[in-house]
Amino acid sequence: MPYVVVVYDVEADRTRIMLKFLRQYLVHVQNSVLEGQVTEGDLEAIRAGIDDRLEDGESTIIYHVGSEKLLDRTVFGDDPAEDDQFL
């Protein structure tokens, strides 16, 4: 399963819309940054959902890694991903 990091830049009053959508699939780790392992079907749903929600002047980047094992992830300080797993 692919591991993705999603970074979005939308108007301040619309961030909750994108965050609420992406939290269905990914873990919120920082302002406007989510990550996690998803199925190929979920990845397609994420892409389509982002495309549907973006307005002019906004952007989103999806970093797609083959798997979490291929990702070298270093966290300094508290790791928000650890907390979200137990919600």
Backbone hydrogen bonds in HBPLUS format (Angstrom, degrees):
<---DONOR---> <-ACCEPTOR-->    atom                        ^
c    i                          cat <-CA-CA->   ^        H-A-AA   ^      H-
h    n   atom  resd res      DA  || num        DHA   H-A  angle D-A-AA Bond
n    s   type  num  typ     dist DA aas  dist angle  dist       angle   num
A0038-VAL N   A0002-PRO O   2.98 MM  36  5.85 159.9  2.02 165.4 171.9     1
A0003-TYR N   A0065-VAL O   2.94 MM  62  5.11 170.9  1.95 152.4 154.9     2
A0065-VAL N   A0003-TYR O   2.72 MM  62  5.11 170.1  1.73 171.9 172.5     3
A0004-VAL N   A0036-GLY O   2.93 MM  32  5.65 168.5  1.94 154.8 153.3     4
A0036-GLY N   A0004-VAL O   2.99 MM  32  5.65 144.2  2.12 155.3 163.0     5
A0005-VAL N   A0063-TYR O   2.86 MM  58  5.00 150.1  1.95 140.2 150.0     6
A0063-TYR N   A0005-VAL O   2.73 MM  58  5.00 173.5  1.73 159.0 160.1     7
A0006-VAL N   A0034-LEU O   2.75 MM  28  5.22 166.0  1.77 152.2 157.2     8
A0034-LEU N   A0006-VAL O   2.92 MM  28  5.22 158.8  1.97 149.8 156.7     9
A0007-VAL N   A0061-ILE O   2.90 MM  54  5.22 162.9  1.93 154.0 159.8    10
A0061-ILE N   A0007-VAL O   2.76 MM  54  5.22 161.7  1.80 155.7 162.1    11
A0008-TYR N   A0032-SER O   3.05 MM  24  5.37 157.7  2.10 144.2 151.1    12
A0009-ASP N   A0059-SER O   2.77 MM  50  5.28 162.7  1.80 168.3 163.7    13
A0059-SER N   A0009-ASP O   3.01 MM  50  5.28 161.5  2.05 140.3 146.2    14
A0014-ARG N   A0011-GLU O   2.79 MM   3  5.31 159.6  1.83 121.8 128.6    15
A0015-THR N   A0012-ALA O   3.48 MM   3  5.50 168.2  2.50 103.5 106.9    16
A0017-ILE N   A0014-ARG O   3.07 MM   3  5.44 133.7  2.29 107.5 119.3    17
A0019-LEU N   A0015-THR O   2.88 MM   4  6.03 168.8  1.90 159.1 163.0    18
A0020-LYS N   A0016-ARG O   2.91 MM   4  5.81 162.7  1.94 139.3 144.5    19
A0021-PHE N   A0017-ILE O   3.19 MM   4  6.36 159.3  2.24 142.8 148.3    20
A0022-LEU N   A0018-MET O   2.94 MM   4  6.13 175.0  1.94 158.9 160.0    21
A0023-ARG N   A0019-LEU O   2.94 MM   4  5.97 151.7  2.02 152.6 159.4    22
A0024-GLN N   A0021-PHE O   3.18 MM   3  5.76 158.6  2.23 113.1 119.7    23
A0025-TYR N   A0022-LEU O   2.98 MM   3  5.65 160.8  2.01 119.5 125.0    24
A0026-LEU N   A0022-LEU O   2.92 MM   4  5.94 159.5  1.96 156.1 162.6    25
A0027-VAL N   A0035-GLU O   2.83 MM   8  5.37 174.7  1.84 151.7 150.8    26
A0035-GLU N   A0027-VAL O   2.92 MM   8  5.37 150.1  2.01 140.8 148.7    27
A0029-VAL N   A0033-VAL O   3.01 MM   4  5.87 151.3  2.10 142.2 151.1    28
A0030-GLN N   A0033-VAL O   3.34 MM   3  5.03 158.7  2.39 140.0 136.4    29
A0033-VAL N   A0030-GLN O   2.93 MM   3  5.03 160.2  1.97 136.2 130.0    30
A0043-LEU N   A0039-THR O   2.93 MM   4  6.20 154.5  2.00 147.6 154.9    31
A0044-GLU N   A0040-GLU O   3.02 MM   4  6.33 153.2  2.10 146.6 152.9    32
A0045-ALA N   A0041-GLY O   3.00 MM   4  6.28 151.7  2.08 143.3 151.6    33
A0046-ILE N   A0042-ASP O   2.78 MM   4  6.04 152.5  1.85 150.9 158.7    34
A0047-ARG N   A0043-LEU O   2.97 MM   4  6.22 164.1  2.00 148.5 152.3    35
A0048-ALA N   A0044-GLU O   2.97 MM   4  6.17 165.2  1.99 149.1 153.0    36
A0049-GLY N   A0045-ALA O   2.84 MM   4  5.90 160.2  1.87 146.8 153.0    37
A0050-ILE N   A0046-ILE O   2.88 MM   4  6.01 158.7  1.92 153.7 158.9    38
A0051-ASP N   A0047-ARG O   3.04 MM   4  6.19 166.1  2.06 147.6 151.7    39
A0052-ASP N   A0048-ALA O   2.96 MM   4  6.18 151.2  2.05 146.2 154.0    40
A0053-ARG N   A0049-GLY O   3.14 MM   4  6.25 139.1  2.31 138.5 148.3    41
A0053-ARG N   A0050-ILE O   3.06 MM   3  5.19 128.8  2.33  99.7 113.3    42
A0054-LEU N   A0050-ILE O   3.01 MM   4  6.10 140.7  2.16 159.1 167.8    43
A0058-GLU N   A0055-GLU O   3.07 MM   3  5.70 154.0  2.14 145.5 145.3    44
A0070-LEU N   A0067-SER O   3.05 MM   3  5.55 149.8  2.14 111.4 119.6    45
A0071-LEU N   A0068-GLU O   3.13 MM   3  5.23 160.0  2.17 105.9 112.0    46
A0082-GLU N   A0079-ASP O   3.13 MM   3  5.72 141.5  2.29 113.8 122.4    47
A0084-ASP N   A0080-PRO O   3.23 MM   4  6.49 161.7  2.27 155.1 159.0    48
A0086-PHE N   A0083-ASP O   3.27 MM   3  5.96 164.9  2.29 118.1 122.3    49
A0087-LEU N   A0084-ASP O   3.43 MM   3  5.49 171.7  2.44 110.1 109.6    50
